[in-house]
Amino acid sequence: MRERILEILQDQRPDIDFENETELVSGGLLESFDIVSIVSELDDEFDIEITPKELKAENFDSLDALTKLIESLSEE
């Protein structure tokens, strides 16, 4: 799952080192349009729904945080 999330992120923004960055949103690397595109891809790929309550910087600031979010939504 983590590798597929990484592929989606790299497809959207190949200029960002998603493996090492820990402040993707709070550091200004990802903007709102990026997040909308990423959420759409993740929703489709993993058959989940990321709701507005999950749209917090802490859930999108790193690959690990995003992986945890997707894993928790997949279990519901």
C-alpha positions as CSV (number, residue, x, y, z in Angstrom):
1,M,0.0,0.0,0.0
2,R,2.8,2.5,0.9
3,E,4.5,1.9,-2.4
4,R,1.3,2.6,-4.4
5,I,0.7,5.8,-2.4
6,L,4.2,6.9,-3.1
7,E,3.6,6.2,-6.9
8,I,0.5,8.4,-6.8
9,L,2.3,11.2,-5.0
10,Q,5.2,11.1,-7.4
11,D,2.9,11.1,-10.4
12,Q,1.3,14.3,-9.0
13,R,4.5,16.0,-7.9
14,P,7.7,14.4,-9.2
15,D,9.7,17.3,-7.9
16,I,9.1,16.4,-4.2
17,D,11.1,13.9,-2.2
18,F,8.1,12.2,-0.6
19,E,10.3,9.5,1.1
20,N,12.1,12.1,3.3
21,E,9.9,15.2,3.5
22,T,7.9,15.5,6.8
23,E,6.3,18.9,6.2
24,L,4.6,18.5,2.9
25,V,1.6,20.7,3.7
26,S,2.8,22.8,6.7
27,G,6.1,23.5,4.8
28,G,4.1,24.7,1.7
29,L,5.3,21.9,-0.6
30,L,1.8,20.7,-1.4
31,E,-0.9,23.3,-2.2
32,S,-4.6,22.9,-2.1
33,F,-4.9,21.9,-5.8
34,D,-2.2,19.2,-5.2
35,I,-4.2,17.8,-2.3
36,V,-7.5,17.7,-4.2
37,S,-5.8,15.8,-7.0
38,I,-4.1,13.4,-4.6
39,V,-7.3,12.8,-2.6
40,S,-9.2,12.0,-5.8
41,E,-6.5,9.5,-6.9
42,L,-6.4,7.9,-3.5
43,D,-10.2,7.6,-3.2
44,D,-10.3,5.9,-6.5
45,E,-7.3,3.6,-6.0
46,F,-8.2,2.3,-2.6
47,D,-12.0,2.6,-2.8
48,I,-12.2,4.9,0.2
49,E,-13.6,8.4,0.9
50,I,-11.3,11.0,2.4
51,T,-13.8,13.4,4.1
52,P,-13.3,17.0,5.0
53,K,-12.6,16.1,8.6
54,E,-9.5,14.1,7.5
55,L,-8.2,17.0,5.4
56,K,-5.7,18.1,8.1
57,A,-2.1,19.0,7.5
58,E,-1.0,16.3,10.0
59,N,-2.6,13.6,7.7
60,F,-0.8,14.9,4.6
61,D,2.5,16.1,5.9
62,S,4.4,12.9,5.2
63,L,4.2,9.7,3.3
64,D,3.9,7.8,6.6
65,A,1.1,10.0,7.9
66,L,-0.8,9.6,4.6
67,T,-0.2,5.8,4.7
68,K,-1.7,5.6,8.2
69,L,-4.7,7.6,7.1
70,I,-5.4,5.3,4.1
71,E,-4.9,2.2,6.2
72,S,-7.4,3.4,8.8
73,L,-9.9,4.3,6.2
74,S,-9.5,1.0,4.5
75,E,-10.3,-0.8,7.7
76,E,-13.7,0.9,8.1
